[in-house]
Amino acid sequence: MPMPEIGRSMLKNSLVLGLFAVVTVGGVTLLQWGTADRIQAAERQAQSRALGEILPAGSYDNDLLASSILLDEPQLGHRGPQPAHLARKDGQTTAVILRATAPDGYSGAIHLLIGIQADGRLAGVRVIGHRETPGLGDRIELAKAPWIRNFEGKSLENPAESGWAVKKDGGDFDQFSGATVTPRAVVKAVHQALQYFQANKATLLNAQLSERQGSKP
């Protein structure tokens, strides 16, 4: 085949491939633009639902997701600013939901939402991220077992200091058969969150929100 013919064929193929790439990239971009708002709305809804599961209905009248302040606290396992959500009713802060990380899970960090009422009692705890072993460590998820609900109503005084450990370590909290490291890490992180709240209670309960942040749903 003559060389000019080969050159024209290669040019034609290159143009076709280039056009295909442009159309593909354009299509993906348009798809992302078209679904970005829906994805963001779905993520916001999921986060709001997780926050709402922690506090009893009727204990607040504001938008928990929008009503937040930023904290960067090593005691909570933070490695950068994290939101703390303030629950309010009739203008008064009734509870604070802290984001905390237990860095010493069996398979890595365990990310938590820890709701603490104004009187220092735990409203609830939820796991929002982990890589623990399925069938063993993942029982920290409420969907897998009710273990995480054992924290509800607990405080720094109930149990006493020595009780804030798993039973294998002489504490009050059950461990999982074949998986002690995971619940041990969660108990420790929750206890530290309560200690942080107690030490910073006045600041947290009296934190000021902007009008946008404190808007009601």
C-alpha positions in Angstrom: 0.0 0.0 0.0 1.4 3.4 -0.8 2.7 5.5 2.1 0.3 8.4 1.5 -2.6 6.0 1.8 -1.3 4.7 5.1 -0.8 8.2 6.4 -4.4 9.2 5.5 -5.7 6.0 7.2 -3.7 6.7 10.4 -4.9 10.3 10.4 -8.5 9.2 9.9 -8.2 6.7 12.8 -6.6 9.3 15.0 -9.4 11.8 14.3 -12.0 9.2 15.1 -10.4 8.2 18.4 -9.9 11.9 19.3 -13.6 12.6 18.6 -14.6 9.6 20.6 -12.5 10.7 23.6 -14.0 14.2 23.4 -17.6 12.9 23.3 -16.9 10.4 26.1 -15.3 13.1 28.4 -18.1 15.5 27.6 -20.8 12.9 28.4 -19.2 12.0 31.7 -18.9 15.7 32.6 -22.5 16.3 31.8 -23.5 13.3 33.8 -21.6 14.5 36.8 -23.2 18.0 36.5 -26.6 16.4 36.2 -26.2 14.1 39.2 -24.0 16.2 41.5 -26.9 18.0 43.2 -28.8 14.7 43.7 -25.8 13.0 45.2 -25.1 16.0 47.5 -28.8 16.0 48.6 -28.7 12.3 49.3 -25.5 12.6 51.3 -27.0 15.5 53.3 -30.2 13.4 54.0 -28.1 10.4 55.2 -26.1 12.6 57.5 -29.2 14.3 58.9 -30.7 10.9 59.5 -27.7 9.7 61.3 -27.6 12.8 63.6 -31.4 12.5 64.2 -31.0 8.8 65.3 -28.9 9.9 68.3 -31.1 12.4 70.0 -34.7 11.7 71.2 -37.5 13.2 69.1 -38.7 16.6 70.4 -35.4 17.4 72.2 -34.4 20.0 69.6 -36.1 22.2 67.1 -33.2 23.2 64.8 -31.4 21.7 61.8 -28.6 19.7 63.3 -26.6 19.4 60.2 -26.6 23.2 59.6 -26.0 24.1 63.3 -22.3 23.3 63.8 -19.0 24.6 65.0 -15.6 23.4 64.0 -13.3 21.6 66.5 -9.8 20.4 66.0 -9.1 18.4 69.2 -6.5 15.6 69.5 -8.4 14.3 72.5 -11.3 13.5 70.1 -8.9 11.9 67.6 -9.1 14.8 65.2 -6.5 15.3 62.5 -8.0 18.5 61.3 -11.2 20.5 61.8 -14.3 18.5 62.4 -17.9 19.7 62.9 -19.6 19.4 66.3 -23.4 19.7 65.9 -25.4 21.7 68.4 -29.0 20.6 69.2 -31.1 23.5 70.4 -34.6 24.0 71.6 -36.2 27.4 72.2 -32.8 29.0 71.7 -31.0 26.9 74.3 -28.4 24.2 73.5 -29.8 20.9 74.8 -27.1 18.5 73.5 -23.8 18.4 71.5 -23.0 15.7 68.9 -19.2 15.3 68.7 -17.4 13.6 65.9 -14.6 11.4 67.3 -12.1 8.9 66.0 -10.9 5.8 67.8 -7.5 5.4 66.1 -6.8 1.9 67.6 -9.4 -0.3 66.1 -8.4 -3.8 65.0 -8.3 -2.8 61.3 -7.7 0.9 61.6 -9.6 4.0 62.7 -13.2 3.9 63.8 -15.2 7.1 63.2 -18.0 7.9 65.6 -20.8 10.3 66.3 -21.2 10.8 70.1 -24.3 12.7 71.3 -24.0 14.2 74.8 -26.9 15.9 76.6 -26.3 19.2 78.4 -26.3 17.4 81.8 -23.4 15.2 80.6 -25.4 12.0 79.9 -24.9 10.2 76.6 -27.8 10.5 74.3 -26.4 7.9 71.9 -23.4 6.8 69.9 -23.2 5.7 66.3 -20.4 4.4 64.1 -20.2 6.2 60.8 -17.0 4.6 59.4 -14.7 1.6 60.1 -12.9 -1.3 58.5 -13.4 -3.9 61.2 -13.7 -7.6 60.5 -17.1 -8.6 59.1 -19.0 -10.9 61.5 -16.7 -9.9 64.4 -15.7 -6.3 64.9 -18.5 -4.9 62.7 -21.0 -5.6 65.6 -20.3 -2.0 66.6 -22.8 -1.1 63.9 -26.3 -0.8 65.1 -27.5 -2.6 62.0 -25.5 -5.7 63.0 -26.0 -5.8 66.8 -27.5 -3.6 69.6 -24.2 -3.3 71.4 -23.7 0.4 70.6 -26.9 1.2 72.5 -25.2 0.2 75.8 -23.8 3.8 76.0 -27.1 5.5 76.1 -27.7 7.2 79.5 -24.1 6.6 80.6 -22.0 9.5 82.0 -18.6 10.0 83.7 -20.2 9.1 87.0 -22.2 6.1 85.6 -20.2 4.0 85.5 -17.3 5.1 87.6 -13.8 5.6 86.1 -12.9 2.0 86.5 -16.0 0.9 84.6 -15.0 2.6 81.4 -13.4 -0.5 79.9 -14.5 -3.8 78.5 -15.2 -6.6 81.0 -12.0 -8.4 80.1 -10.1 -5.4 81.4 -12.2 -5.1 84.5 -14.8 -2.7 83.1 -18.6 -2.7 82.6 -18.8 -3.1 78.8 -19.2 -6.4 77.0 -16.5 -7.4 74.5 -17.3 -9.5 71.4 -16.3 -13.1 71.3 -13.1 -13.3 69.3 -12.9 -9.5 69.0 -11.9 -7.5 72.1 -9.8 -4.8 70.4 -12.7 -3.2 68.5 -15.1 -2.6 71.5 -12.1 -1.6 73.7 -11.2 1.1 71.2 -14.8 2.4 71.0 -15.3 2.5 74.8 -12.0 4.4 75.2 -13.0 7.0 72.5 -16.5 7.5 74.0 -15.0 8.0 77.5 -12.5 10.5 76.2 -15.3 12.4 74.4 -17.2 12.6 77.7 -14.1 13.9 79.4 -13.6 16.5 76.7 -17.2 17.6 77.0 -17.0 18.0 80.8 -13.8 20.1 80.5 -15.3 22.3 77.8 -19.0 22.2 78.7 -19.5 26.0 79.1 -17.8 26.8 75.8 -19.7 24.1 73.9 -23.2 24.9 75.3 -22.7 28.7 74.8 -21.2 28.6 71.4 -22.6 31.2 69.0 -23.9 30.2 65.6 -24.5 32.5 62.7 -28.0 33.0 61.4 -27.4 30.7 58.5 -25.9 27.9 60.7 -28.7 28.1 63.2 -31.6 28.1 60.7 -34.4 25.8 61.4 -35.4 23.0 58.9 
